[in-house]
């Protein structure tokens, strides 16, 4: 079936004219005559049966329909340009993966390890974007996502990476280094809350056998990275993933006041749409990611 798509020449002329709000400047950019740009846009309006521009005292302006169409078309043309430049740069080798990742895991765990992946697979480009909650893959151009949850994602295949184990940390200005306190003493300090893990402190205290009753009270932060920073500047005690605190502990920015870690109700997974699950580039990245997570699990748990 033939697609209902205008010519790329007409779309390019429309996008340039809409961006400049001038047929003349669009013609200069595209190395065309002004009349050629007018014909392309006129043909596009006839094809769509929608008026995209209207005349004004200063030239041309977009109609409401034209402004909406410009936003959509500009996005699509940008994507086409990126895909074209990517293919030209790779000369048919390798490819690009679009990956969403929860911010703190991406920043503190994945990014420090990515140079190794790039060294092993220089022909694969990995683009990262931040997502904190599940979403519909059909609404995005993403190939996969790393998220913390229960592994259930409708229409997607989930690969287990590692459990999420939480441990309390705070600034040495709040508790002297080498000092070990009890859960009861810890409960007297400000407890920094994680909005994405609303019951984390309750679960942690339950695992120690002591529940203070006010464990859900305290300032809330959306990202673990925010909680870590707030703890580092002495604002309270944060309950954060154990997977990558090495640098903060070694530099003395943070200490562990109670050496007790407890698993959260979530684990980290790589998820991908079912129709993309056998993508060879994704399979390469998945295998590498499993190697990295296995090594990290061995290091954490011995």
C-alpha positions, 0 to 999 in steps of 0.5 A: 500500500502506498504511504500517504506522505508528501515529498521530502522536497516539499517538507524541507521547503515548508520547514525552512520557510516556517523556521525563517518565517520567510519564503525568500530566506528559505529559498536562499538556504535551499539554493532555490528560487523563491517561486520554487519554494512557493510552488513546493509549499502550495503543492503541500497545502493542496496535498494536505487540503490545509492552509499552512501560511497566511499573509501578514503586513510583515510577510507570512506567518503560520496558521495554527495548523501550520504551527502544529505541523511544523513542530511535528515535521521538524522533529521527523526531519531532525530524526531523518538527518541524524539517521542519515549522518549516523549511517554515513559515518558508520558506512554500514557498520555497527549501529545506534541503540537508544536507551532509557535509564533511571538517572542515578543508576545511569550516572553512577553505575552505567556511565563509568563502565561504558568506556569498556563497552565502547572499546569492545564495540566501537561501531555501536553508538549508545544514546542515553536518556533519563526516565524515572518511571515506566512508559509505553515503548510505542510512544518513543524511539527507544530500543530498551530501558534499564529500570528498577521494578518487579520485572513486569512490563507489558509488551516487553521482555525483561532481563534481570541485572541485579537486586537493589540493596539499600544502606544508610549514609550520612555526612561525617559532620552529622556522625563522627567517622568510625562511630557506629550507632544503633537503629534507635539512635539513627531514628533520632536524626533527619531521615531523607525520604525517596519519593520513588521508594516511599516505604524504603525506610520502613522496610529497612527499619523492619529488617533491623527489628526496630520500627520507630513510628516516624520513619516516613517523615522527612524531606523528599527527593525524587532521585537517589542522586539528590538524596546522596548530595543532601546527605553529603552536605549534612541535611540528614541520613539517606537510604540509597543503593549500595551498588556504587558508594565506593568513591564517596566513602573513600573520599570521606564525603559519606560514612555508613553509620549503621552497617546494615543493608536491606534489599528493597522491593525492586531490582534492576532490569533491562527491558526491550519491546518484544519486536526488538528483543532479537536486535543483534545490537541490543543482544550485544549490549545485553550480553555485555551488561550481564557480564558487568552486573555479574561482576558487580554482584560478585564484588558486592556479595563476595 
